[in-house]
Amino acid sequence: SPPILSPSQLSRFLKHAETDLHVQDATVYEWKLAAQHIGPDILSEIDDKTLLGIGIPTGDIIRLKKGCTVWWNGPDAKRRRSNTDQSSRDKSKSPTRPLQKRVAYKKKYFGGGGCHFTGPPMIPGDGDNDATMDYNLWY
């Protein structure tokens, strides 16, 4: 039976697309796909024009659409993973670089507007503490 959709599955599928489907920088599209509520469960049903509008190249659209159904019905979509898990195909290999924890941030300007972004966890003392900021930063 298909898994229940969760937010982490889109991220895991896009990482799979980069490593196994050869879609360069697939994770760059995560926020745009998530904003449209597009996950690996329905990606193959999405019109190509919508995906082109997000900025995904035509060749990558084909790779993503072909790969999403196989991935969604396979074991990687169904099992939970920790931040340190590797792809099921790469378990025998050691990672070429250590996995780094990523945090989602939301910047809201006092005058209106804002943005979402990801980055490493904040460390006390980072940044310019003396500067007057015109925004709040949430994580």
C-alpha positions as CSV (number, residue, x, y, z in Angstrom):
1,S,0.0,0.0,0.0
2,P,1.2,3.5,-0.7
3,P,2.6,5.5,2.2
4,I,0.9,8.4,3.9
5,L,2.2,11.7,2.5
6,S,4.5,13.6,4.8
7,P,6.6,16.8,4.3
8,S,9.9,14.9,4.6
9,Q,9.0,12.7,1.6
10,L,9.3,15.5,-0.9
11,S,12.8,16.3,0.5
12,R,13.8,12.6,0.4
13,F,12.5,12.2,-3.1
14,L,14.4,15.2,-4.4
15,K,17.6,13.9,-2.8
16,H,16.9,10.6,-4.6
17,A,16.4,12.5,-7.8
18,E,19.8,14.2,-7.5
19,T,21.7,11.0,-6.7
20,D,19.9,8.3,-8.6
21,L,17.9,10.1,-11.4
22,H,20.7,12.6,-12.2
23,V,18.6,15.7,-11.8
24,Q,21.0,18.4,-10.9
25,D,20.1,20.6,-8.0
26,A,16.6,19.0,-7.6
27,T,16.4,20.1,-4.0
28,V,16.4,23.7,-5.1
29,Y,12.8,23.2,-6.2
30,E,11.6,21.9,-2.9
31,W,10.1,25.1,-1.6
32,K,8.4,25.9,-4.9
33,L,6.9,22.4,-5.2
34,A,5.8,22.4,-1.5
35,A,4.2,25.9,-2.0
36,Q,2.0,24.3,-4.7
37,H,1.3,21.2,-2.5
38,I,3.1,19.0,-5.1
39,G,4.6,15.9,-3.7
40,P,6.1,12.7,-5.1
41,D,2.6,11.1,-4.8
42,I,1.1,13.4,-7.5
43,L,4.1,14.8,-9.4
44,S,3.5,12.6,-12.4
45,E,0.0,14.1,-12.7
46,I,1.1,17.7,-12.8
47,D,1.0,19.5,-16.1
48,D,4.5,20.2,-17.6
49,K,3.7,23.9,-18.0
50,T,3.3,24.2,-14.2
51,L,6.6,22.5,-13.6
52,L,8.3,24.7,-16.3
53,G,6.8,27.7,-14.5
54,I,8.6,26.6,-11.3
55,G,11.8,26.7,-13.3
56,I,12.4,23.0,-13.8
57,P,14.1,22.2,-17.2
58,T,12.1,20.0,-19.6
59,G,14.6,17.0,-19.4
60,D,14.4,17.1,-15.6
61,I,10.6,17.1,-15.7
62,I,10.7,13.9,-17.7
63,R,13.2,12.3,-15.2
64,L,11.2,13.4,-12.2
65,K,7.9,12.2,-13.6
66,K,9.3,8.8,-14.5
67,G,11.2,8.4,-11.2
68,C,8.5,9.6,-8.8
69,T,6.1,6.7,-9.3
70,V,8.8,4.1,-8.9
71,W,10.2,5.8,-5.8
72,W,6.7,6.4,-4.3
73,N,5.8,2.7,-4.6
74,G,9.3,1.5,-3.4
75,P,10.7,1.0,0.1
76,D,12.4,4.4,0.4
77,A,9.1,6.3,0.5
78,K,7.7,4.0,3.2
79,R,10.4,4.0,5.7
80,R,11.4,6.7,8.1
81,R,14.9,8.0,7.9
82,S,17.1,9.9,10.3
83,N,19.4,12.7,9.2
84,T,22.3,10.3,9.2
85,D,20.7,7.6,7.0
86,Q,22.1,7.1,3.5
87,S,20.3,6.0,0.4
88,S,19.5,2.3,0.4
89,R,21.8,1.8,-2.5
90,D,24.8,3.6,-0.8
91,K,24.8,1.8,2.6
92,S,28.0,0.0,1.8
93,K,29.8,3.2,0.9
94,S,30.8,5.9,3.4
95,P,29.6,9.4,2.7
96,T,32.0,11.6,0.7
97,R,31.1,14.5,3.1
98,P,29.4,14.6,6.5
99,L,25.7,15.3,6.5
100,Q,24.9,18.7,7.9
101,K,21.7,19.6,9.7
102,R,19.6,22.1,7.9
103,V,17.0,24.4,9.6
104,A,14.1,26.2,7.9
105,Y,13.9,29.9,8.6
106,K,11.3,32.6,8.0
107,K,12.3,36.2,7.8
108,K,9.4,38.7,8.3
109,Y,10.1,42.4,7.6
110,F,8.4,45.0,9.9
111,G,7.1,46.9,6.8
112,G,5.6,43.8,5.3
113,G,6.9,41.0,3.2
114,G,9.4,38.3,4.0
115,C,11.0,35.1,2.8
116,H,11.7,31.5,3.6
117,F,15.1,29.9,3.4
118,T,17.2,27.0,4.8
119,G,20.6,27.0,6.3
120,P,22.8,25.6,9.1
121,P,21.6,26.1,12.7
122,M,22.4,29.5,14.2
123,I,25.2,29.7,16.7
124,P,25.2,32.3,19.5
125,G,27.5,35.1,18.6
126,D,27.0,34.8,14.8
127,G,26.0,37.8,12.9
128,D,26.1,41.5,13.6
129,N,24.6,42.0,17.1
130,D,25.0,45.8,17.1
131,A,23.1,46.4,13.8
132,T,19.5,47.5,13.9
133,M,17.4,44.9,12.1
134,D,14.2,45.7,10.3
135,Y,12.9,42.1,10.5
136,N,12.2,39.2,12.8
137,L,13.8,35.8,12.1
138,W,11.8,32.7,13.0
139,Y,12.8,29.1,12.8
